[in-house]
Amino acid sequence: EEIVGEIRDENEADETAFAELPDGSVLVDSRVEIEKLEARFGITIPEGKYETLSGFILHLIRKIPLTGDIIRHGELEMIIASADERSIKKVKIRTTGETAPLKL
């Protein structure tokens, strides 16, 4: 028998979920779990019927955003870096240091 595919451990997946950018923001895989997002940015996201960053964004705005859309929630500014008509792929996130109302 032969095992097919690459085996990745959880720590390796965590490293690829977050990519530091030169402007101080972080490019995040939209499938990252909320708990990992909270730990990475030192924030608390309200509990809800979502487990990932993508689910959280969809919960906030109730639609699939377009590439370039900006969503603000609390100290987070989330810019949709990559999305298609069915899903969010990558999100550029920065913390603003101030609490902002939800905006799209």
Helices and strands as residue ranges (DSSP letters): H 10-17, E 18-20, E 26-29, H 34-41, H 53-61, E 70-83, E 88-103
